[in-house]
Every structure is written in C-alpha cells, then in structure tokens.
C-alpha cells in the first residue's frame, strides 16, 4: 500500500472513494476504481492487502418495561451530544513597554554611606569600592 493510496471522503451523497494514483489501484467489491466512486454500506474496499467494509450505524432499540401499575416505562438510548459551538478567542493586548525611571537616591546613597563607614572603622579604603560598585 502506498503512503497516499486512496482518498475516502464523506459528502452529503454518502461516502466517496478515489484512487490517488497508486501502483496497484483500489478495488470496490473487486471492481477496479478508475475515478471517484460511491462506497455504499456492505461493500468491501480493498487497498493493497487491506480490506475495509463500510458498516452502517445500527439503531439501538428502545428498552421497554411494564410496571405493575399498568404503565409502560421506555428507556430512550443516549444520543451523542452535538458538537460544541465555535468559540471566539481574542489575543491579549500587547504589554506596554517599561519606561526608565530615575533611580531613587536612597538606593545608591545607603550603600555608599555604609561602605564609607566600614572603610573608616576597618581602615580599609578598598571598602569604598563596594559603595561605588553597588550603584550600577
């Protein structure tokens, strides 16, 4: 069987099959399909060594039960729920770009004061570099 062997499509008229140019072709009830053909329930579609049969959906019978009061209880089989309605999605608004704010004076003054105090207490002027480095 080829990668792109046949096209099986559901339309209002039923199920349609078409050969996509396969080497060995496709057969519907052992008849070579040359152009698009209707695939009816019970027919066998052969694709290479694979065989597929279209089986119609069976209707479930209603289950009934007589009650002792002269009534008839009917159990209706569940039907598949309808497909959900489409949902509209909106893209989030673009975030506003951040604007540069001036650095508060305390964010650079406190490390500079602490570094100056440490440099004076420990008599290490190199500690002043900590106050200058922290200003970035």
C-alpha positions in Angstrom: 0.0 0.0 0.0 1.3 3.5 -0.9 1.5 6.4 1.6 -1.1 8.3 -0.5 -3.1 5.4 -1.8 -6.7 6.5 -1.7 -9.0 9.3 -0.7 -12.0 8.5 1.4 -14.4 11.4 1.8 -17.8 11.9 3.4 -20.2 14.1 1.5 -23.9 14.7 1.5 -24.4 12.0 -1.0 -22.6 9.4 1.1 -19.0 8.1 1.3 -16.9 8.5 -1.8 -13.5 6.8 -2.6 -11.0 7.8 -5.2 -7.6 6.3 -6.2 -4.7 8.8 -5.7 -2.6 7.2 -8.5 -1.5 4.2 -6.5 0.5 1.5 -8.3 -1.9 -1.4 -7.6 -5.1 0.6 -7.6 -8.1 0.3 -5.3 -11.0 -2.1 -5.7 -14.6 -1.7 -4.6 -16.2 -5.2 -4.4 -13.3 -6.5 -6.6 -14.0 -3.9 -9.3 -11.1 -1.5 -10.1 -11.9 2.1 -9.2 -10.8 4.3 -12.0 -12.5 7.5 -10.9 -14.4 8.7 -7.9 -16.9 6.1 -6.8 -19.7 5.9 -4.1 -18.9 3.4 -1.3 -22.2 2.0 -0.1 -22.8 0.1 3.2 -21.8 -3.6 2.9 -19.3 -3.0 0.1 -15.7 -4.1 0.6 -12.9 -1.6 -0.3 -9.5 -3.3 -1.0 -6.3 -1.2 -0.6 -3.4 -3.5 -1.3 -3.7 -6.4 1.1 -6.1 -4.5 3.4 -9.8 -4.8 3.1 -12.3 -2.4 4.7 -16.1 -2.8 4.9 -18.5 0.0 5.3 -20.9 -0.9 8.1 -24.0 1.3 8.7 -24.6 2.6 12.2 -27.1 0.4 14.0 -30.0 2.0 15.7 -30.5 1.0 19.3 -33.9 -0.5 20.1 -36.0 1.2 22.8 -36.0 -0.7 26.0 -39.5 -1.0 27.5 -40.6 -2.4 30.7 -44.2 -2.9 32.1 -44.8 -1.6 35.5 -47.3 -3.1 38.0 -49.5 0.0 37.8 -50.4 -0.5 34.1 -47.8 1.9 32.8 -45.1 1.3 30.3 -41.6 2.7 31.0 -39.5 3.5 28.0 -35.7 3.9 28.2 -34.5 6.1 25.4 -30.9 5.4 24.4 -28.5 8.2 24.8 -27.5 10.1 21.7 -24.2 11.7 21.2 -24.2 15.3 22.1 -24.0 17.9 19.3 -20.6 19.3 18.5 -19.7 22.3 20.6 -20.3 25.7 19.1 -17.2 27.6 17.9 -15.6 29.8 20.5 -14.2 33.2 19.7 -10.8 33.9 21.1 -9.2 37.3 21.5 -5.5 37.8 21.6 -4.3 39.6 24.8 -3.4 43.2 24.4 0.3 43.9 23.9 2.0 44.9 27.1 3.0 48.5 27.5 6.8 48.9 27.3 8.5 49.7 30.6 9.8 53.3 30.9 13.1 54.0 32.5 12.5 55.6 36.0 15.1 57.6 37.7 16.9 55.7 40.4 15.8 56.7 43.9 18.5 58.5 45.8 18.4 56.0 48.7 19.3 53.1 46.5 22.8 54.4 45.9 23.3 56.6 48.9 22.8 53.9 51.6 25.5 51.5 50.2 27.9 54.5 49.8 27.4 55.6 53.4 27.7 52.0 54.7 30.9 51.5 52.6 32.4 54.8 53.9 31.6 53.8 57.5 33.2 50.3 57.1 36.2 51.9 55.4 36.7 54.3 58.3 36.1 51.6 61.0 38.4 48.9 59.5 40.8 51.5 58.0 40.4 49.9 54.6 39.8 52.4 51.8 39.2 49.5 49.4 35.7 49.0 51.0 34.8 52.3 49.3 34.7 50.3 46.0 31.8 48.3 47.4 29.7 51.5 47.6 30.8 52.6 44.1 30.2 49.2 42.6 26.7 48.8 44.0 25.5 51.9 42.2 25.0 50.0 38.9 
